[in-house]
Amino acid sequence: MDLRERKKAATRLALHEAALRLALEHGPDRVTVEAIADAADVSRRTFSNYFAGKEDAIFHADRLRLRALVDAIRDRPEGEPPATAFRAGAATLLADSDRLDPAWVAQRRLLRLHPSLLPHQVAAFAAVEGELAAEATRRGADPLRSRVLAATFLATIRAAIAHWLEHPGRTLAEWVDEALSPRASR
């Protein structure tokens, strides 16, 4: 990235971190866009150049992780069946899940405490569902099966994350692998 792009990325990250920190400290319902902009030392207008609202800023890291997941799946070998590519892509992304970003873990817990944020999390996942369905189709699945596979995969990831937060004795990667295992549907 050139200097301008690095500065934009730094501003976006500062806004995300401020939004997440304030939401954790005060609850998401008490946080305003103005407070986030002030905490990141930018104007309200600058905030609006980067995010549509406070929820968008809070979920910035989720969107980056989902983008990395899609990329990990696309990078799988060409002949790999869709379900195998999805599971392997998730495993690649979560290989270091024992060292997950504490802010992301805090965000997951925040979601559990504030169900009003759940629609925003679902929207973040839904935004990549079509891309995953297209990838499954490209790998040979029929269009309907591709949509079902993408939706099921993302729902399984969400469920495994929720389960991991309640049962942290194992790594997130282990719970996701177990949830995606073919024997899990038996």
Phi, psi and omega in degrees: 000145175280176185302317181299315179294323178295321178294319177298315179298320179294320178295315179300316179294318179298319178294317178299312182296321178295317180298315181294315180300313181294321179296322178290322181285319189244352187089140185297331182289339181264356182269137177246159175300320179300317179295321178295313180300316179298316181296330178268000179060045174227170179278164176299322180296319177298317177306313183294337176289339184253325186222149180283335181188180184295324179295321178300318178293319180298321186266012180304314182295324177300315180298322177295319179294319178295322176297318178296324177296313178301316180297319179297323178289317179296332181280354180292158181304145184308313187280359183290133178298153184306310183297321178294316179297319180297312182295317180292323177297318177296319180297319178298313182295324185263011184305328180252033186293345176286349177241042180295149178301121180302329179295322179293319177298317178298321178298317179299318179292323176301318179301319181293328180279336184233084182301342179297342179274346183303319178302329180287324176293315179299320179297321178297318178291318181297330181298331180259353182302317179297322178295320179292322177297318178297322178294319178297319178296317179299330180272006171112354179282149176290158186304318180294312179300323179298316180295316179296316180298314180297314181294318180294318179301311182293321177296322179294319177299313179300316181295319180295322178296314179299318180295318179299320179296328179275336183228071186284011181292339177243165180284159176301320180301320180294316180295319179296316180299317179296318181294325181273353181299140177303330180285346180294334181273001180273000000 
